[in-house]
Amino acid sequence: LGGDFRQCLPVVRHGNRVKVTEATIINNVTWPLFRQLRLVQNMRTADGSQDFADWLIQLGNGSLAQIPRL
């Protein structure tokens, strides 16, 4: 398994936010059996583009400023 679990949500037919959250792999009874490996360096931003790295974190957290329609 790989990826950002904030971006890879399961599809739950007629499900609301609670049902979708309950259906994620991290809420499965087998989740504690998984071995989790975490990356310590973002290789896409390893060349020193800190602004892009910060933008990616804000995007993942949903904290980017809203831009009015262009």
mmCIF file as Biopython writes it, N, C-alpha, C and O atoms, coordinates in Angstrom:
data_model
#
loop_
_atom_site.group_PDB
_atom_site.id
_atom_site.type_symbol
_atom_site.label_atom_id
_atom_site.label_alt_id
_atom_site.label_comp_id
_atom_site.label_asym_id
_atom_site.label_entity_id
_atom_site.label_seq_id
_atom_site.pdbx_PDB_ins_code
_atom_site.Cartn_x
_atom_site.Cartn_y
_atom_site.Cartn_z
_atom_site.occupancy
_atom_site.B_iso_or_equiv
_atom_site.auth_seq_id
_atom_site.auth_asym_id
_atom_site.pdbx_PDB_model_num
ATOM 1   N N  . LEU A ? 1  ? 0.843   -1.174 0.000   1.0 0.0 1  A 1 
ATOM 2   C CA . LEU A ? 1  ? 0.000   0.000  0.000   1.0 0.0 1  A 1 
ATOM 3   C C  . LEU A ? 1  ? 0.883   1.230  0.000   1.0 0.0 1  A 1 
ATOM 4   O O  . LEU A ? 1  ? 1.963   1.234  0.590   1.0 0.0 1  A 1 
ATOM 5   N N  . GLY A ? 2  ? 0.433   2.234  -0.642  1.0 0.0 2  A 1 
ATOM 6   C CA . GLY A ? 2  ? 1.205   3.465  -0.654  1.0 0.0 2  A 1 
ATOM 7   C C  . GLY A ? 2  ? 0.332   4.645  -0.995  1.0 0.0 2  A 1 
ATOM 8   O O  . GLY A ? 2  ? -0.770  4.494  -1.524  1.0 0.0 2  A 1 
ATOM 9   N N  . GLY A ? 3  ? 0.826   5.794  -0.695  1.0 0.0 3  A 1 
ATOM 10  C CA . GLY A ? 3  ? 0.092   6.998  -1.030  1.0 0.0 3  A 1 
ATOM 11  C C  . GLY A ? 3  ? -0.328  7.774  0.199   1.0 0.0 3  A 1 
ATOM 12  O O  . GLY A ? 3  ? -0.063  7.384  1.336   1.0 0.0 3  A 1 
ATOM 13  N N  . ASP A ? 4  ? -0.972  8.852  -0.061  1.0 0.0 4  A 1 
ATOM 14  C CA . ASP A ? 4  ? -1.458  9.730  0.997   1.0 0.0 4  A 1 
ATOM 15  C C  . ASP A ? 4  ? -2.904  9.356  1.285   1.0 0.0 4  A 1 
ATOM 16  O O  . ASP A ? 4  ? -3.772  9.553  0.435   1.0 0.0 4  A 1 
ATOM 17  N N  . PHE A ? 5  ? -3.173  8.824  2.460   1.0 0.0 5  A 1 
ATOM 18  C CA . PHE A ? 5  ? -4.523  8.359  2.786   1.0 0.0 5  A 1 
ATOM 19  C C  . PHE A ? 5  ? -5.532  9.497  2.834   1.0 0.0 5  A 1 
ATOM 20  O O  . PHE A ? 5  ? -6.739  9.259  2.778   1.0 0.0 5  A 1 
ATOM 21  N N  . ARG A ? 6  ? -5.049  10.726 2.935   1.0 0.0 6  A 1 
ATOM 22  C CA . ARG A ? 6  ? -5.968  11.866 2.883   1.0 0.0 6  A 1 
ATOM 23  C C  . ARG A ? 6  ? -6.503  12.068 1.475   1.0 0.0 6  A 1 
ATOM 24  O O  . ARG A ? 6  ? -7.564  12.665 1.290   1.0 0.0 6  A 1 
ATOM 25  N N  . GLN A ? 7  ? -5.774  11.573 0.481   1.0 0.0 7  A 1 
ATOM 26  C CA . GLN A ? 7  ? -6.168  11.769 -0.910  1.0 0.0 7  A 1 
ATOM 27  C C  . GLN A ? 7  ? -6.812  10.533 -1.522  1.0 0.0 7  A 1 
ATOM 28  O O  . GLN A ? 7  ? -7.475  10.636 -2.555  1.0 0.0 7  A 1 
ATOM 29  N N  . CYS A ? 8  ? -6.635  9.375  -0.914  1.0 0.0 8  A 1 
ATOM 30  C CA . CYS A ? 8  ? -7.120  8.111  -1.482  1.0 0.0 8  A 1 
ATOM 31  C C  . CYS A ? 8  ? -8.255  7.560  -0.626  1.0 0.0 8  A 1 
ATOM 32  O O  . CYS A ? 8  ? -8.050  6.640  0.166   1.0 0.0 8  A 1 
ATOM 33  N N  . LEU A ? 9  ? -9.425  8.111  -0.782  1.0 0.0 9  A 1 
ATOM 34  C CA . LEU A ? 9  ? -10.559 7.684  0.036   1.0 0.0 9  A 1 
ATOM 35  C C  . LEU A ? 9  ? -11.344 6.584  -0.663  1.0 0.0 9  A 1 
ATOM 36  O O  . LEU A ? 9  ? -11.411 6.558  -1.892  1.0 0.0 9  A 1 
ATOM 37  N N  . PRO A ? 10 ? -11.939 5.678  0.104   1.0 0.0 10 A 1 
ATOM 38  C CA . PRO A ? 10 ? -12.766 4.635  -0.497  1.0 0.0 10 A 1 
ATOM 39  C C  . PRO A ? 10 ? -14.093 5.203  -0.991  1.0 0.0 10 A 1 
ATOM 40  O O  . PRO A ? 10 ? -14.547 6.254  -0.538  1.0 0.0 10 A 1 
ATOM 41  N N  . VAL A ? 11 ? -14.694 4.492  -1.919  1.0 0.0 11 A 1 
ATOM 42  C CA . VAL A ? 11 ? -16.020 4.874  -2.406  1.0 0.0 11 A 1 
ATOM 43  C C  . VAL A ? 11 ? -17.048 4.083  -1.614  1.0 0.0 11 A 1 
ATOM 44  O O  . VAL A ? 11 ? -17.012 2.852  -1.598  1.0 0.0 11 A 1 
ATOM 45  N N  . VAL A ? 12 ? -17.955 4.779  -0.962  1.0 0.0 12 A 1 
ATOM 46  C CA . VAL A ? 12 ? -19.021 4.148  -0.188  1.0 0.0 12 A 1 
ATOM 47  C C  . VAL A ? 12 ? -20.342 4.611  -0.786  1.0 0.0 12 A 1 
ATOM 48  O O  . VAL A ? 12 ? -20.693 5.789  -0.719  1.0 0.0 12 A 1 
ATOM 49  N N  . ARG A ? 13 ? -21.053 3.680  -1.363  1.0 0.0 13 A 1 
ATOM 50  C CA . ARG A ? 13 ? -22.311 4.029  -2.019  1.0 0.0 13 A 1 
ATOM 51  C C  . ARG A ? 13 ? -23.290 4.636  -1.014  1.0 0.0 13 A 1 
ATOM 52  O O  . ARG A ? 13 ? -23.587 4.037  0.020   1.0 0.0 13 A 1 
ATOM 53  N N  . HIS A ? 14 ? -23.776 5.810  -1.328  1.0 0.0 14 A 1 
ATOM 54  C CA . HIS A ? 14 ? -24.696 6.564  -0.472  1.0 0.0 14 A 1 
ATOM 55  C C  . HIS A ? 14 ? -24.090 6.850  0.906   1.0 0.0 14 A 1 
ATOM 56  O O  . HIS A ? 14 ? -24.818 7.040  1.879   1.0 0.0 14 A 1 
ATOM 57  N N  . GLY A ? 15 ? -22.767 6.881  0.984   1.0 0.0 15 A 1 
ATOM 58  C CA . GLY A ? 15 ? -22.106 7.110  2.265   1.0 0.0 15 A 1 
ATOM 59  C C  . GLY A ? 15 ? -21.866 8.580  2.539   1.0 0.0 15 A 1 
ATOM 60  O O  . GLY A ? 15 ? -21.590 9.359  1.627   1.0 0.0 15 A 1 
ATOM 61  N N  . ASN A ? 16 ? -21.974 8.947  3.795   1.0 0.0 16 A 1 
ATOM 62  C CA . ASN A ? 16 ? -21.654 10.306 4.203   1.0 0.0 16 A 1 
ATOM 63  C C  . ASN A ? 16 ? -20.200 10.337 4.669   1.0 0.0 16 A 1 
ATOM 64  O O  . ASN A ? 16 ? -19.486 9.342  4.551   1.0 0.0 16 A 1 
ATOM 65  N N  . ARG A ? 17 ? -19.770 11.465 5.189   1.0 0.0 17 A 1 
ATOM 66  C CA . ARG A ? 17 ? -18.374 11.618 5.595   1.0 0.0 17 A 1 
ATOM 67  C C  . ARG A ? 17 ? -17.981 10.590 6.660   1.0 0.0 17 A 1 
ATOM 68  O O  . ARG A ? 17 ? -16.877 10.046 6.620   1.0 0.0 17 A 1 
ATOM 69  N N  . VAL A ? 18 ? -18.864 10.330 7.592   1.0 0.0 18 A 1 
ATOM 70  C CA . VAL A ? 18 ? -18.569 9.366  8.661   1.0 0.0 18 A 1 
ATOM 71  C C  . VAL A ? 18 ? -18.399 7.964  8.085   1.0 0.0 18 A 1 
ATOM 72  O O  . VAL A ? 18 ? -17.465 7.253  8.455   1.0 0.0 18 A 1 
ATOM 73  N N  . LYS A ? 19 ? -19.287 7.563  7.188   1.0 0.0 19 A 1 
ATOM 74  C CA . LYS A ? 19 ? -19.214 6.224  6.594   1.0 0.0 19 A 1 
ATOM 75  C C  . LYS A ? 19 ? -17.942 6.045  5.767   1.0 0.0 19 A 1 
ATOM 76  O O  . LYS A ? 19 ? -17.325 4.981  5.790   1.0 0.0 19 A 1 
ATOM 77  N N  . VAL A ? 20 ? -17.557 7.085  5.041   1.0 0.0 20 A 1 
ATOM 78  C CA . VAL A ? 20 ? -16.328 7.013  4.242   1.0 0.0 20 A 1 
ATOM 79  C C  . VAL A ? 20 ? -15.118 6.883  5.163   1.0 0.0 20 A 1 
ATOM 80  O O  . VAL A ? 20 ? -14.220 6.086  4.897   1.0 0.0 20 A 1 
ATOM 81  N N  . THR A ? 21 ? -15.090 7.656  6.236   1.0 0.0 21 A 1 
ATOM 82  C CA . THR A ? 21 ? -13.986 7.579  7.187   1.0 0.0 21 A 1 
ATOM 83  C C  . THR A ? 21 ? -13.918 6.203  7.831   1.0 0.0 21 A 1 
ATOM 84  O O  . THR A ? 21 ? -12.831 5.654  8.009   1.0 0.0 21 A 1 
ATOM 85  N N  . GLU A ? 22 ? -15.060 5.646  8.179   1.0 0.0 22 A 1 
ATOM 86  C CA . GLU A ? 22 ? -15.098 4.317  8.796   1.0 0.0 22 A 1 
ATOM 87  C C  . GLU A ? 22 ? -14.612 3.231  7.844   1.0 0.0 22 A 1 
ATOM 88  O O  . GLU A ? 22 ? -14.136 2.187  8.291   1.0 0.0 22 A 1 
ATOM 89  N N  . ALA A ? 23 ? -14.726 3.460  6.537   1.0 0.0 23 A 1 
ATOM 90  C CA . ALA A ? 23 ? -14.352 2.452  5.549   1.0 0.0 23 A 1 
ATOM 91  C C  . ALA A ? 23 ? -12.874 2.498  5.159   1.0 0.0 23 A 1 
ATOM 92  O O  . ALA A ? 23 ? -12.427 1.660  4.376   1.0 0.0 23 A 1 
ATOM 93  N N  . THR A ? 24 ? -12.116 3.443  5.677   1.0 0.0 24 A 1 
ATOM 94  C CA . THR A ? 24 ? -10.710 3.545  5.295   1.0 0.0 24 A 1 
ATOM 95  C C  . THR A ? 24 ? -9.908  2.382  5.863   1.0 0.0 24 A 1 
ATOM 96  O O  . THR A ? 24 ? -10.300 1.765  6.854   1.0 0.0 24 A 1 
ATOM 97  N N  . ILE A ? 25 ? -8.790  2.094  5.226   1.0 0.0 25 A 1 
ATOM 98  C CA . ILE A ? 25 ? -7.953  0.961  5.624   1.0 0.0 25 A 1 
ATOM 99  C C  . ILE A ? 25 ? -7.411  1.131  7.042   1.0 0.0 25 A 1 
ATOM 100 O O  . ILE A ? 25 ? -7.190  0.143  7.741   1.0 0.0 25 A 1 
ATOM 101 N N  . ILE A ? 26 ? -7.195  2.370  7.468   1.0 0.0 26 A 1 
ATOM 102 C CA . ILE A ? 26 ? -6.632  2.554  8.812   1.0 0.0 26 A 1 
ATOM 103 C C  . ILE A ? 26 ? -7.649  2.257  9.908   1.0 0.0 26 A 1 
ATOM 104 O O  . ILE A ? 26 ? -7.277  2.165  11.078  1.0 0.0 26 A 1 
ATOM 105 N N  . ASN A ? 27 ? -8.910  2.108  9.558   1.0 0.0 27 A 1 
ATOM 106 C CA . ASN A ? 27 ? -9.934  1.717  10.530  1.0 0.0 27 A 1 
ATOM 107 C C  . ASN A ? 27 ? -10.259 0.228  10.449  1.0 0.0 27 A 1 
ATOM 108 O O  . ASN A ? 27 ? -11.159 -0.249 11.140  1.0 0.0 27 A 1 
ATOM 109 N N  . ASN A ? 28 ? -9.538  -0.500 9.618   1.0 0.0 28 A 1 
ATOM 110 C CA . ASN A ? 28 ? -9.749  -1.932 9.475   1.0 0.0 28 A 1 
ATOM 111 C C  . ASN A ? 28 ? -9.074  -2.668 10.635  1.0 0.0 28 A 1 
ATOM 112 O O  . ASN A ? 28 ? -8.058  -2.208 11.156  1.0 0.0 28 A 1 
ATOM 113 N N  . VAL A ? 29 ? -9.636  -3.806 11.038  1.0 0.0 29 A 1 
ATOM 114 C CA . VAL A ? 29 ? -9.073  -4.561 12.167  1.0 0.0 29 A 1 
ATOM 115 C C  . VAL A ? 29 ? -7.670  -5.079 11.868  1.0 0.0 29 A 1 
ATOM 116 O O  . VAL A ? 29 ? -6.915  -5.366 12.797  1.0 0.0 29 A 1 
ATOM 117 N N  . THR A ? 30 ? -7.302  -5.205 10.595  1.0 0.0 30 A 1 
ATOM 118 C CA . THR A ? 30 ? -5.969  -5.696 10.244  1.0 0.0 30 A 1 
ATOM 119 C C  . THR A ? 30 ? -4.906  -4.598 10.228  1.0 0.0 30 A 1 
ATOM 120 O O  . THR A ? 30 ? -3.718  -4.898 10.106  1.0 0.0 30 A 1 
ATOM 121 N N  . TRP A ? 31 ? -5.310  -3.339 10.348  1.0 0.0 31 A 1 
ATOM 122 C CA . TRP A ? 31 ? -4.350  -2.237 10.255  1.0 0.0 31 A 1 
ATOM 123 C C  . TRP A ? 31 ? -3.184  -2.369 11.242  1.0 0.0 31 A 1 
ATOM 124 O O  . TRP A ? 31 ? -2.049  -2.098 10.849  1.0 0.0 31 A 1 
ATOM 125 N N  . PRO A ? 32 ? -3.400  -2.767 12.494  1.0 0.0 32 A 1 
ATOM 126 C CA . PRO A ? 32 ? -2.264  -2.897 13.422  1.0 0.0 32 A 1 
ATOM 127 C C  . PRO A ? 32 ? -1.246  -3.951 12.987  1.0 0.0 32 A 1 
ATOM 128 O O  . PRO A ? 32 ? -0.115  -3.943 13.473  1.0 0.0 32 A 1 
ATOM 129 N N  . LEU A ? 33 ? -1.620  -4.848 12.090  1.0 0.0 33 A 1 
ATOM 130 C CA . LEU A ? 33 ? -0.699  -5.881 11.629  1.0 0.0 33 A 1 
ATOM 131 C C  . LEU A ? 33 ? 0.244   -5.384 10.536  1.0 0.0 33 A 1 
ATOM 132 O O  . LEU A ? 33 ? 1.239   -6.042 10.231  1.0 0.0 33 A 1 
ATOM 133 N N  . PHE A ? 34 ? -0.057  -4.238 9.949   1.0 0.0 34 A 1 
ATOM 134 C CA . PHE A ? 34 ? 0.775   -3.672 8.893   1.0 0.0 34 A 1 
ATOM 135 C C  . PHE A ? 34 ? 2.033   -3.052 9.488   1.0 0.0 34 A 1 
ATOM 136 O O  . PHE A ? 34 ? 2.014   -2.503 10.590  1.0 0.0 34 A 1 
ATOM 137 N N  . ARG A ? 35 ? 3.110   -3.148 8.746   1.0 0.0 35 A 1 
ATOM 138 C CA . ARG A ? 35 ? 4.343   -2.461 9.126   1.0 0.0 35 A 1 
ATOM 139 C C  . ARG A ? 35 ? 4.396   -1.162 8.336   1.0 0.0 35 A 1 
ATOM 140 O O  . ARG A ? 35 ? 4.377   -1.168 7.105   1.0 0.0 35 A 1 
ATOM 141 N N  . GLN A ? 36 ? 4.462   -0.067 9.046   1.0 0.0 36 A 1 
ATOM 142 C CA . GLN A ? 36 ? 4.445   1.241  8.398   1.0 0.0 36 A 1 
ATOM 143 C C  . GLN A ? 36 ? 5.864   1.779  8.254   1.0 0.0 36 A 1 
ATOM 144 O O  . GLN A ? 36 ? 6.616   1.866  9.225   1.0 0.0 36 A 1 
ATOM 145 N N  . LEU A ? 37 ? 6.207   2.134  7.036   1.0 0.0 37 A 1 
ATOM 146 C CA . LEU A ? 37 ? 7.487   2.766  6.747   1.0 0.0 37 A 1 
ATOM 147 C C  . LEU A ? 37 ? 7.198   4.189  6.300   1.0 0.0 37 A 1 
ATOM 148 O O  . LEU A ? 37 ? 6.358   4.410  5.428   1.0 0.0 37 A 1 
ATOM 149 N N  . ARG A ? 38 ? 7.870   5.129  6.879   1.0 0.0 38 A 1 
ATOM 150 C CA . ARG A ? 38 ? 7.625   6.535  6.551   1.0 0.0 38 A 1 
ATOM 151 C C  . ARG A ? 38 ? 8.845   7.119  5.846   1.0 0.0 38 A 1 
ATOM 152 O O  . ARG A ? 38 ? 9.989   6.886  6.236   1.0 0.0 38 A 1 
ATOM 153 N N  . LEU A ? 39 ? 8.563   7.879  4.806   1.0 0.0 39 A 1 
ATOM 154 C CA . LEU A ? 39 ? 9.634   8.567  4.100   1.0 0.0 39 A 1 
ATOM 155 C C  . LEU A ? 39 ? 10.085  9.758  4.939   1.0 0.0 39 A 1 
ATOM 156 O O  . LEU A ? 39 ? 9.270   10.429 5.571   1.0 0.0 39 A 1 
ATOM 157 N N  . VAL A ? 40 ? 11.378  10.010 4.936   1.0 0.0 40 A 1 
ATOM 158 C CA . VAL A ? 40 ? 11.902  11.115 5.732   1.0 0.0 40 A 1 
ATOM 159 C C  . VAL A ? 40 ? 12.322  12.301 4.877   1.0 0.0 40 A 1 
ATOM 160 O O  . VAL A ? 40 ? 12.568  13.387 5.401   1.0 0.0 40 A 1 
ATOM 161 N N  . GLN A ? 41 ? 12.407  12.102 3.562   1.0 0.0 41 A 1 
ATOM 162 C CA . GLN A ? 41 ? 12.804  13.194 2.686   1.0 0.0 41 A 1 
ATOM 163 C C  . GLN A ? 41 ? 11.934  13.169 1.438   1.0 0.0 41 A 1 
ATOM 164 O O  . GLN A ? 41 ? 11.761  12.122 0.813   1.0 0.0 41 A 1 
ATOM 165 N N  . ASN A ? 42 ? 11.395  14.309 1.083   1.0 0.0 42 A 1 
ATOM 166 C CA . ASN A ? 42 ? 10.591  14.434 -0.124  1.0 0.0 42 A 1 
ATOM 167 C C  . ASN A ? 42 ? 11.541  14.587 -1.305  1.0 0.0 42 A 1 
ATOM 168 O O  . ASN A ? 42 ? 12.126  15.654 -1.490  1.0 0.0 42 A 1 
ATOM 169 N N  . MET A ? 43 ? 11.702  13.536 -2.105  1.0 0.0 43 A 1 
ATOM 170 C CA . MET A ? 43 ? 12.654  13.557 -3.209  1.0 0.0 43 A 1 
ATOM 171 C C  . MET A ? 43 ? 12.214  14.488 -4.335  1.0 0.0 43 A 1 
ATOM 172 O O  . MET A ? 43 ? 13.050  14.946 -5.115  1.0 0.0 43 A 1 
ATOM 173 N N  . ARG A ? 44 ? 10.937  14.771 -4.431  1.0 0.0 44 A 1 
ATOM 174 C CA . ARG A ? 44 ? 10.471  15.687 -5.473  1.0 0.0 44 A 1 
ATOM 175 C C  . ARG A ? 44 ? 10.898  17.117 -5.193  1.0 0.0 44 A 1 
ATOM 176 O O  . ARG A ? 44 ? 10.976  17.940 -6.106  1.0 0.0 44 A 1 
ATOM 177 N N  . THR A ? 45 ? 11.169  17.405 -3.951  1.0 0.0 45 A 1 
ATOM 178 C CA . THR A ? 45 ? 11.584  18.764 -3.593  1.0 0.0 45 A 1 
ATOM 179 C C  . THR A ? 45 ? 13.003  18.777 -3.041  1.0 0.0 45 A 1 
ATOM 180 O O  . THR A ? 45 ? 13.393  19.724 -2.358  1.0 0.0 45 A 1 
ATOM 181 N N  . ALA A ? 46 ? 13.775  17.741 -3.329  1.0 0.0 46 A 1 
ATOM 182 C CA . ALA A ? 46 ? 15.124  17.633 -2.790  1.0 0.0 46 A 1 
ATOM 183 C C  . ALA A ? 46 ? 16.082  18.666 -3.376  1.0 0.0 46 A 1 
ATOM 184 O O  . ALA A ? 46 ? 17.143  18.916 -2.805  1.0 0.0 46 A 1 
ATOM 185 N N  . ASP A ? 47 ? 15.724  19.262 -4.496  1.0 0.0 47 A 1 
ATOM 186 C CA . ASP A ? 47 ? 16.631  20.204 -5.150  1.0 0.0 47 A 1 
ATOM 187 C C  . ASP A ? 47 ? 16.594  21.599 -4.537  1.0 0.0 47 A 1 
ATOM 188 O O  . ASP A ? 47 ? 17.183  22.528 -5.090  1.0 0.0 47 A 1 
ATOM 189 N N  . GLY A ? 48 ? 15.925  21.757 -3.423  1.0 0.0 48 A 1 
ATOM 190 C CA . GLY A ? 48 ? 15.940  23.034 -2.727  1.0 0.0 48 A 1 
ATOM 191 C C  . GLY A ? 48 ? 14.735  23.919 -2.963  1.0 0.0 48 A 1 
ATOM 192 O O  . GLY A ? 48 ? 14.753  25.091 -2.586  1.0 0.0 48 A 1 
ATOM 193 N N  . SER A ? 49 ? 13.702  23.399 -3.568  1.0 0.0 49 A 1 
ATOM 194 C CA . SER A ? 49 ? 12.511  24.217 -3.810  1.0 0.0 49 A 1 
ATOM 195 C C  . SER A ? 49 ? 11.582  24.140 -2.600  1.0 0.0 49 A 1 
ATOM 196 O O  . SER A ? 49 ? 10.546  23.476 -2.635  1.0 0.0 49 A 1 
ATOM 197 N N  . GLN A ? 50 ? 11.969  24.826 -1.541  1.0 0.0 50 A 1 
ATOM 198 C CA . GLN A ? 50 ? 11.228  24.802 -0.282  1.0 0.0 50 A 1 
ATOM 199 C C  . GLN A ? 50 ? 9.821   25.363 -0.435  1.0 0.0 50 A 1 
ATOM 200 O O  . GLN A ? 50 ? 8.891   24.895 0.222   1.0 0.0 50 A 1 
ATOM 201 N N  . ASP A ? 51 ? 9.660   26.367 -1.300  1.0 0.0 51 A 1 
ATOM 202 C CA . ASP A ? 51 ? 8.325   26.940 -1.511  1.0 0.0 51 A 1 
ATOM 203 C C  . ASP A ? 51 ? 7.354   25.880 -2.020  1.0 0.0 51 A 1 
ATOM 204 O O  . ASP A ? 51 ? 6.206   25.818 -1.578  1.0 0.0 51 A 1 
ATOM 205 N N  . PHE A ? 52 ? 7.819   25.048 -2.950  1.0 0.0 52 A 1 
ATOM 206 C CA . PHE A ? 52 ? 6.969   23.991 -3.491  1.0 0.0 52 A 1 
ATOM 207 C C  . PHE A ? 52 ? 6.663   22.953 -2.418  1.0 0.0 52 A 1 
ATOM 208 O O  . PHE A ? 52 ? 5.538   22.460 -2.337  1.0 0.0 52 A 1 
ATOM 209 N N  . ALA A ? 53 ? 7.644   22.621 -1.602  1.0 0.0 53 A 1 
ATOM 210 C CA . ALA A ? 53 ? 7.433   21.658 -0.518  1.0 0.0 53 A 1 
ATOM 211 C C  . ALA A ? 53 ? 6.386   22.172 0.464   1.0 0.0 53 A 1 
ATOM 212 O O  . ALA A ? 53 ? 5.514   21.421 0.901   1.0 0.0 53 A 1 
ATOM 213 N N  . ASP A ? 54 ? 6.476   23.453 0.808   1.0 0.0 54 A 1 
ATOM 214 C CA . ASP A ? 54 ? 5.492   24.050 1.720   1.0 0.0 54 A 1 
ATOM 215 C C  . ASP A ? 54 ? 4.100   24.049 1.100   1.0 0.0 54 A 1 
ATOM 216 O O  . ASP A ? 54 ? 3.108   23.790 1.781   1.0 0.0 54 A 1 
ATOM 217 N N  . TRP A ? 55 ? 4.035   24.341 -0.200  1.0 0.0 55 A 1 
ATOM 218 C CA . TRP A ? 55 ? 2.753   24.350 -0.909  1.0 0.0 55 A 1 
ATOM 219 C C  . TRP A ? 55 ? 2.122   22.956 -0.904  1.0 0.0 55 A 1 
ATOM 220 O O  . TRP A ? 55 ? 0.912   22.821 -0.719  1.0 0.0 55 A 1 
ATOM 221 N N  . LEU A ? 56 ? 2.945   21.917 -1.108  1.0 0.0 56 A 1 
ATOM 222 C CA . LEU A ? 56 ? 2.429   20.544 -1.087  1.0 0.0 56 A 1 
ATOM 223 C C  . LEU A ? 56 ? 1.829   20.194 0.269   1.0 0.0 56 A 1 
ATOM 224 O O  . LEU A ? 56 ? 0.773   19.566 0.339   1.0 0.0 56 A 1 
ATOM 225 N N  . ILE A ? 57 ? 2.496   20.594 1.340   1.0 0.0 57 A 1 
ATOM 226 C CA . ILE A ? 57 ? 1.984   20.322 2.685   1.0 0.0 57 A 1 
ATOM 227 C C  . ILE A ? 57 ? 0.662   21.042 2.902   1.0 0.0 57 A 1 
ATOM 228 O O  . ILE A ? 57 ? -0.281  20.464 3.442   1.0 0.0 57 A 1 
ATOM 229 N N  . GLN A ? 58 ? 0.590   22.302 2.483   1.0 0.0 58 A 1 
ATOM 230 C CA . GLN A ? 58 ? -0.654  23.058 2.634   1.0 0.0 58 A 1 
ATOM 231 C C  . GLN A ? 58 ? -1.771  22.426 1.818   1.0 0.0 58 A 1 
ATOM 232 O O  . GLN A ? 58 ? -2.914  22.362 2.271   1.0 0.0 58 A 1 
ATOM 233 N N  . LEU A ? 59 ? -1.446  21.961 0.622   1.0 0.0 59 A 1 
ATOM 234 C CA . LEU A ? 59 ? -2.437  21.287 -0.220  1.0 0.0 59 A 1 
ATOM 235 C C  . LEU A ? 59 ? -2.961  20.032 0.470   1.0 0.0 59 A 1 
ATOM 236 O O  . LEU A ? 59 ? -4.170  19.803 0.520   1.0 0.0 59 A 1 
ATOM 237 N N  . GLY A ? 60 ? -2.049  19.223 0.999   1.0 0.0 60 A 1 
ATOM 238 C CA . GLY A ? 60 ? -2.445  17.995 1.684   1.0 0.0 60 A 1 
ATOM 239 C C  . GLY A ? 60 ? -3.265  18.243 2.932   1.0 0.0 60 A 1 
ATOM 240 O O  . GLY A ? 60 ? -4.149  17.454 3.267   1.0 0.0 60 A 1 
ATOM 241 N N  . ASN A ? 61 ? -2.979  19.330 3.618   1.0 0.0 61 A 1 
ATOM 242 C CA . ASN A ? 61 ? -3.711  19.666 4.838   1.0 0.0 61 A 1 
ATOM 243 C C  . ASN A ? 61 ? -5.005  20.409 4.566   1.0 0.0 61 A 1 
ATOM 244 O O  . ASN A ? 61 ? -5.809  20.614 5.476   1.0 0.0 61 A 1 
ATOM 245 N N  . GLY A ? 62 ? -5.214  20.818 3.313   1.0 0.0 62 A 1 
ATOM 246 C CA . GLY A ? 62 ? -6.416  21.577 2.973   1.0 0.0 62 A 1 
ATOM 247 C C  . GLY A ? 62 ? -6.381  22.999 3.495   1.0 0.0 62 A 1 
ATOM 248 O O  . GLY A ? 62 ? -7.427  23.604 3.728   1.0 0.0 62 A 1 
ATOM 249 N N  . SER A ? 63 ? -5.189  23.533 3.680   1.0 0.0 63 A 1 
ATOM 250 C CA . SER A ? 63 ? -5.077  24.873 4.253   1.0 0.0 63 A 1 
ATOM 251 C C  . SER A ? 63 ? -4.617  25.932 3.254   1.0 0.0 63 A 1 
ATOM 252 O O  . SER A ? 63 ? -4.171  27.005 3.659   1.0 0.0 63 A 1 
ATOM 253 N N  . LEU A ? 64 ? -4.719  25.649 1.960   1.0 0.0 64 A 1 
ATOM 254 C CA . LEU A ? 64 ? -4.385  26.659 0.957   1.0 0.0 64 A 1 
ATOM 255 C C  . LEU A ? 64 ? -5.441  27.753 0.957   1.0 0.0 64 A 1 
ATOM 256 O O  . LEU A ? 64 ? -6.620  27.496 1.199   1.0 0.0 64 A 1 
ATOM 257 N N  . ALA A ? 65 ? -5.010  28.951 0.688   1.0 0.0 65 A 1 
ATOM 258 C CA . ALA A ? 65 ? -5.954  30.065 0.604   1.0 0.0 65 A 1 
ATOM 259 C C  . ALA A ? 65 ? -6.898  29.840 -0.577  1.0 0.0 65 A 1 
ATOM 260 O O  . ALA A ? 65 ? -6.474  29.384 -1.639  1.0 0.0 65 A 1 
ATOM 261 N N  . GLN A ? 66 ? -8.150  30.156 -0.391  1.0 0.0 66 A 1 
ATOM 262 C CA . GLN A ? 66 ? -9.132  30.023 -1.465  1.0 0.0 66 A 1 
ATOM 263 C C  . GLN A ? 66 ? -8.940  31.149 -2.469  1.0 0.0 66 A 1 
ATOM 264 O O  . GLN A ? 66 ? -8.818  32.314 -2.091  1.0 0.0 66 A 1 
ATOM 265 N N  . ILE A ? 67 ? -8.914  30.799 -3.738  1.0 0.0 67 A 1 
ATOM 266 C CA . ILE A ? 67 ? -8.769  31.790 -4.798  1.0 0.0 67 A 1 
ATOM 267 C C  . ILE A ? 67 ? -10.135 32.001 -5.434  1.0 0.0 67 A 1 
ATOM 268 O O  . ILE A ? 67 ? -10.777 31.037 -5.849  1.0 0.0 67 A 1 
ATOM 269 N N  . PRO A ? 68 ? -10.589 33.251 -5.516  1.0 0.0 68 A 1 
ATOM 270 C CA . PRO A ? 68 ? -11.879 33.495 -6.169  1.0 0.0 68 A 1 
ATOM 271 C C  . PRO A ? 68 ? -11.835 33.024 -7.621  1.0 0.0 68 A 1 
ATOM 272 O O  . PRO A ? 68 ? -10.762 32.877 -8.206  1.0 0.0 68 A 1 
ATOM 273 N N  . ARG A ? 69 ? -12.984 32.797 -8.176  1.0 0.0 69 A 1 
ATOM 274 C CA . ARG A ? 69 ? -13.038 32.337 -9.569  1.0 0.0 69 A 1 
ATOM 275 C C  . ARG A ? 69 ? -12.257 33.276 -10.465 1.0 0.0 69 A 1 
ATOM 276 O O  . ARG A ? 69 ? -12.351 34.498 -10.353 1.0 0.0 69 A 1 
ATOM 277 N N  . LEU A ? 70 ? -11.495 32.685 -11.341 1.0 0.0 70 A 1 
ATOM 278 C CA . LEU A ? 70 ? -10.662 33.484 -12.245 1.0 0.0 70 A 1 
ATOM 279 C C  . LEU A ? 70 ? -11.411 33.851 -13.491 1.0 0.0 70 A 1 
ATOM 280 O O  . LEU A ? 70 ? -10.864 34.523 -14.365 1.0 0.0 70 A 1 
#
